[in-house]
Amino acid sequence: MANTIGNGYSFATWTRFIEESQIRALLKYKVKYYYAGGKPGIIPTDIFADIMADLSVRYKENPKLALEDLNYGPTGGESWFLKTLAKRLHDVRGIPIDCETQWDNVTITNGSQQALYALLDTLIDPGDVIITPSPAYLGFLGPAEKLGARVITIPTDLDGIIPEEVEHAVEVSKKKFGKCPDIIYVVPDSDNPKGTTLPFKRRQALFDIAEENDILLIEDSAYAEIQFKKKSKPIKTLDKENSRIAYLGTSSKEAAVLRVGYSILPSNVKEQVLKVKGYLDLCTTSLVQRILDEYYKNHIDEAMRVGVPKYKERYEAMAKAIDEAFPAGVRTDPTGGFFIWWQSEDKKFDAREFLQRVGIPNEIIYVPGTPFYPQSGHRLTKDNKDVRESLPENNTMRIGFSYAPPDIISEGITRLGNLLSKELG
Ligand SMILES: Cc1ncc(COP(=O)(O)O)c(C=O)c1O
């Protein structure tokens, strides 16, 4: 049946079954206690003001440069910016890339969200299989389901996704759906939404599974720079041939929301991703690349030295208030990133309903856990031999500590805890 909207034309089928992104839905609220979207609250605005002031002088002195930067550029990014990013990925994250000869293995997109979409668009036909943690970043799940992927969700614990279960899922996918999964998706450092970090042993195990089964592993490292303890080695360090892992980074969390994501993709994957990007937006703004080039060359280390401890303070304020004020439940204990995940002991609690009825009228927003589960995904049966419908855990919430200052976190989370205690007894 056509999805008619009343004035003669009809919408595509997916519009009927894909809900609006909850990130988008919640970004529109302005409340006092904002713990929803992964909004950075510590942006080095002075640094960016200085960079832009310098740039304005440079452009006046050199109109030719201005003309270039205010023009269309290459779809995959400006060479000078890709070289800067390649150097950082090599020097700071230890990624095996020769900055002199392989800098063009780096690609940029309009945010890493665009890279996720383009990767899915490149790899997924309806009915193809994807493996994700349960719960998983909703910005990945939405497009995956829109494109018709079968999503198999894998249990997670306080260390993230469990590789043995991934192995079972690969086998079940082959038997049940007659095909090997195309993608394993993980956020190894301070995951969105749970905040967990994968130990190296699990990283190695996931890489081995991907290698053995010819699966593309998407390593979404959005929070790799926002780490309170020692940074973990990326899974990408194992991918010496650049053939197995799509490694994604983003400036949104570690710089500013200038909509630049950067990735290292196997070359055949990269070609297709750029084909998609070419049709989505032609290219990323060169002016923004110029600003970020200066930031990544000369300012990021200082910005992180100052900024990361501030995020840690926010995290500590939130963890303390949850521990003191929340009713019975469990929370994760992140060592970086932007989020804590809380699950009520009461299984009947519905965090979505509570947000609308109690949270928002009390000036509080978090993201209910429900949208971090696929709308119609699969999970392994107890004996690991089959799959059945995956179900959301509605008694969960993702609470973001990145945006509000510590006093507003203590105040609002205590308030939320008291409201929850009243509700749940
Ligand atoms: C895990 C993860 N991946 C990707 C993104 C998208 O980031 P952006 O498009 O701003 O680079 C986000 C944003 O919250 C995220 O948390």
PDBQT file of the ligand as one rigid body, heavy atoms in Angstrom, charges set to zero:
ROOT
HETATM    1  C1  LIG A 501      29.473   6.568  19.108  1.00  0.00    +0.000 C 
HETATM    2  C2  LIG A 501      29.189   7.724  18.221  1.00  0.00    +0.000 A 
HETATM    3  N1  LIG A 501      29.468   7.638  16.926  1.00  0.00    +0.000 NA
HETATM    4  C3  LIG A 501      29.223   8.641  16.083  1.00  0.00    +0.000 A 
HETATM    5  C4  LIG A 501      28.653   9.817  16.536  1.00  0.00    +0.000 A 
HETATM    6  C5  LIG A 501      28.395  10.904  15.545  1.00  0.00    +0.000 C 
HETATM    7  O1  LIG A 501      29.245  11.984  15.759  1.00  0.00    +0.000 OA
HETATM    8  P1  LIG A 501      29.496  13.127  14.716  1.00  0.00    +0.000 P 
HETATM    9  O2  LIG A 501      28.609  12.893  13.541  1.00  0.00    +0.000 OA
HETATM   10  O3  LIG A 501      29.204  14.393  15.427  1.00  0.00    +0.000 OA
HETATM   11  O4  LIG A 501      30.924  13.014  14.315  1.00  0.00    +0.000 OA
HETATM   12  C6  LIG A 501      28.331   9.963  17.880  1.00  0.00    +0.000 A 
HETATM   13  C7  LIG A 501      27.681  11.179  18.369  1.00  0.00    +0.000 C 
HETATM   14  O5  LIG A 501      27.160  11.285  19.437  1.00  0.00    +0.000 OA
HETATM   15  C8  LIG A 501      28.618   8.883  18.748  1.00  0.00    +0.000 A 
HETATM   16  O6  LIG A 501      28.345   8.945  20.054  1.00  0.00    +0.000 OA
ENDROOT
TORSDOF 0
